[in-house]
């Protein structure tokens, strides 16, 4: 983006004198912006808003996109269909926040013509509403931030843009009125959806100011997802692509998971340790099968200060090969078994596919457990014990249902013996998501030609026998948070399950009118603080929101957007009735609660919310698991956003075929979208939900061979 | 190292047939090794041990050292002085474990002539005791591990070595008997110190097997330090130089520190977050002063998979420049202040000086707090609040005394306004150590030409004023653990302060003789388990050590070496007296404790140990703070392993002079040793310990100018 300094310099060179400029609170919709300016004494009495939209045309996967930046009057209809036709650009879509950050280092709400400068202007196609130049209105433009505004004449705006022109890059003026009559394609943009949304919200939340998520979950799920994350203060984009900042609102969820999981694995005798983030290339490449899966994504350090390193050093994509040479050193006797280590760290997988916050990022936080056992039996048991902890993290903490099962040979961890998994499901996209995995590595890494982790076998009657240790590895990452957001969030924003919410109860003072005395105000505020204190004492994470200068409606919306499970409203009338009004975030249900035994009531209500959220999500997931026994039902089932469960032959070739055949014809319009072909998600442990498979009778609907087990197939992340 | 497979192949090619080979428990001294072999039925009746020593000659700092590997009979006197003279190698010193790992991937106890192969042989100078070739003895050699041994004739050993010779690299045979008469320099090697040590320990711990630390703390402090870390199971060397594995025994200390510190900063309103480990070069280089300090040590990622990155990306050496662009974005109003974020992460500083575990490592764990405030007053106060928490981590958790103060201009954090510090002290080396720092960055990073973090000033009466935010950053690293080890450890190994010990009490069953019945054995073991349970229930981290096949003496030594604060011995006699015998790790004091109210007694005793450890360390530290007012006393005070406290002028040029003048003449014999010149450690906050400085009267002993404050100068890490 242009710094405001450089913009000011340009203005002075061009003799542009803004009619006014002002700062105000951050705004996240045109309505809010207008509102803020109307109450701002330094703003002119009459003005129009400028809207700045960025579209991304369909671009070949590896090509650099050239975004289209459209500058128009707020009221002008800017149909992307008509615009695309006019400019011969295919499939214009509103750009992701990702792309905005990449090009302009600004969020959607802060964007304006002033985001263009010497650097950015040549990289985009700029279109300006031709009616701006000739208008006598004053226009409001954001000054690199949604919380500051400058007022310019239309002529000045155009003159600013023109000064950026080079011989080969010009501003294009378009008459949108004319365009409208030329083509009549509807404009499926965010802005178009807003009015309807506004109405709905007004009906729902009394007195609420609109702090819109901007897009509906059902309409543009990827945009909804990133909007929720940004607006709920979970995350911010970062200057290194594919990396994100985890803000306290999301990191605290991770801390809850850590605390819960740590306590349980320590009970199992697992100890935490820390291995370096670096792996020498020699060590990394020791296990061929294993590393094949990772090598295209490994980040290499080749230089330190000004010195080239003699050998490049990898940043761990996972730590099997980094740790196991030491396991070989430390495990000298069966008495040293089991060895159970875990570490909480970050790993780096330099994906070239488009990143998605929490789900696919170049650096992510996780825990990785690595254990060694004397017997297969012991290793097998631990694999399942850990898987069950993972299930409980999802189901009990995040209120997200999962299905436990085993991965197919094709989908298992490279180099391991078998992989168990918990599979989640995102109803909105109809896609499965691998939620966490617990692998049995067998003796594949302990073999003599590998790491040679060997002990005398105490159970060998001859006393001469040696045995290679049995190993497991298991990991759970911050993907947990992304899945939780996708499953529970709604069009008001985030919905947090109480057990992981860093704030469980927001207490909002209400009913303080303009003519309330200071004393009345204090009485209500004090009652809110008392309530906070009472709840905190009972272990409830509560906070009285006594911020000055914000209406209760604004606060309601703010906490809803951030997903706080329960709101308690406290006004003068409530106080005299010795009650508070509770409003559940998950379903909007309101009910009065007596202040008398409020701790008990609130704790109970939070548990109810937690359990209702889980039950609701589970019902949806399970209703979308569709038993399919004929091939022709597979694609329609997937298209209906369901998971196919079919009696499967478990042959790898058949899995490849299924993926290929089920993906055929489906068009990949958004490069962020995961693949359209179905892959096997899991072979559920609990086969009893479906009719028993008769050996030699039940056939695989994909290839006609004998079916072995009911297997989940689906599109996935 | 040579793999045993390749050794076996060489043997077969050379027709070498070992007389025997065997596995046994890991051994860590010649005495223990001999003991293990004597009771081993597959070992021959008569044999001699082979000792393998590696020396490092003095090498120019950036040159690759060529170690000297000496193979001799255990009984042969191998004087490094005489040897150095003979071979014209300067200042031979026993190689560090680091170097052994680097060259042979083996620890000292596993080293043998068989560590030499095609790869390693040309990289070292090999010297062999000439009496080996002609001896008729069978020799015991470790087979790449201190827990396995092969027996070879002297001829076979020489023949193995000879087969590795190349035209330009030969084995040198030396007659050590003759050498001894040639020169008479004493041999200050580890081995030479062992017999005396053994005697001392035998006298101290009844029935103890020697598990020696190998070197005395006072004799070879660096070797003692690494030995303690390895033998106490705190750490292991790693295949990437300068990086170390933190094993559970040390990592759990870090977890204790985390838990304590986290609770306290959260009370202060600090929230945890996570920023990516990567920093773009553009961002990193934004603050010139700041980055100058780090740029020679920054590790750069330049490649991902097979693709060269367009721009190299740094791994954070610290996160100021990575975080502050977002602070500028997030802080829009004074209402967004204070912003207080902290993260627990690892940072990378690719030091080219020799690494030292915990004290100077290329990757280390720490927390970094970054806060922004409206006023200087608020920032100042937080700097001190945090510093006080750091002081308490050292003093209350680690029982390590520190002095709080402020850094000189020269020593402050680059780019900041001022740096406060807690300075520790290592009595054995007489060196100061920076234990943790809390910086006020002032407005240096928020200025418009920097990150431009600005808000409207709510206190400005005109309502027009802007103010740049005041920032702090503060960090505490795993260096804590190294300092704790150095301060408290002794010649038996680690000594852990109870509050951070992952195991506080080891319960050892005693007095079970060979003729004890199973029932008696069970009765004692059960009593130990009961005791464990009772203590655990009272919140004491206790464990009954019921390992089979180890004597009580072995267990005593094992837990002493690992630093467990308290041992409880429980034998049949104790049981009938309803008591247990407690033995303190810190001072060896034994006393019986009645089993009746054991939880209370043990908890109290642990607190006493904690407080005694602190008091002892504090008395030593404070006795070594020497007020100095004449320049001629400075170097003698430093040489007496003390810290100089002098009334100082606080002029940077003077500090440079002091360093230069106090370092002059002191020879740098060990490249791992920190610099010999003294630098300013801290200007203590509490100046009242020393006579009041009279303005214009008290002069700086270094330059004769007016003194400002008493300042600590010392050699340091």
Interface residues (C-beta under 8 A of the other chain):
Chain A: X5 X23 X25 X26 X145 X147 X236 X238 X239 X240 X243 X244 X245 X246 X247 X248 X251 X252 X254 X255 X271 X272 X273 X274 X275 X276 X277 X278 X279 X280 X282 X283 X295 X296 X297 X298 X299 X300 X301 X302 X303 X304 X305 X306 X307 X312 X313 X315 X325 X326 X329 X330 X332 X333 X335 X341 X345 X346 X348 X350 X352 X362 X363 X365 X456 X547
Chain B: X23 X25 X26 X145 X147 X236 X238 X239 X240 X243 X244 X245 X246 X247 X248 X251 X252 X254 X255 X271 X272 X273 X274 X275 X276 X277 X278 X279 X280 X282 X283 X295 X296 X297 X298 X299 X300 X301 X302 X303 X304 X305 X306 X307 X312 X313 X315 X325 X326 X329 X330 X332 X333 X335 X341 X345 X346 X348 X350 X352 X362 X363 X365 X448 X456 X547
